Amino acid sequence: GAGVSQSPSNKVTEKGKDVELRCDPISGHTALYWYRQSLGQGLEFLIYFQGNSAPDKSGLPSDRFSAERTGGSVSTLTIQRTQQEDSAVYLCASSWATSTDTQYFGPGTRLTVL
Amino acid sequence: AQSVTQLDSHVSVSEGTPVLLRCNYSSSYSPSLFWYVQHPNKGLQLLLKYTSAATLVKGINGFEAEFKKSETSFHLTKPSAHMSDAAEYFCVVRRPGGGNKLTFGTGTQLKVEL
């Protein structure tokens, strides 16, 4: 079956612009996660959606970052007024509902801020 | 707080020889631990997970890991390396406090030589 998909695979933008990154989770998975992988910080958790509950935003690095999940499926991570330090690979993962379920990762979106 | 430390940033082995990738954890609870692998330009893939059942965990592609509470370790091993094993490996701990948020180690790059 289809895995987690992310688009675009690569995004180059200029400092100060807004960007939107998309994640399509595995069908039926109610939990969705965003992580960031950067040279300086390694892999870090950003935000977590579980069903209709309020998202856990505890990992978002600043208020320029936001995410939403429409209809319990597709998610969009938005970065406003991008900075060079936002350059990273943004990874999305999804899982079944419970806290012990395996997370399946997408291939990521490589963001480069010039 | 839960954390993991990967003791080697790079490991190089010859094809057909054993692989040992080291990971130590820090946790005030009984942790859930994972190993993920990331091949170049590919998404993260779960190799194996420990969730307080058997301490010796077998994963995919011949990998296994042993949870040793007395040593706070969760080292990844494979009896015989294959060229296709060359990748980056992440030791991961599940964060407490609800949800399924993961904390990643800094990664170990495995190189397999002929």
Interface residues (C-beta under 8 A of the other chain):
Chain A: G3 V4 A31 Y33 Y35 G42 L43 E44 F45 Y48 Q50 D56 G59 L91 A93 S95 T98 S99 T100 D101 T102 Q103 Y104 F105 G106 P107 G108
Chain B: S32 Y36 N41 K42 G43 L44 Q45 L46 K49 T51 F90 R94 R95 G98 G99 N100 K101 L102 T103 F104 G105 T106 G107
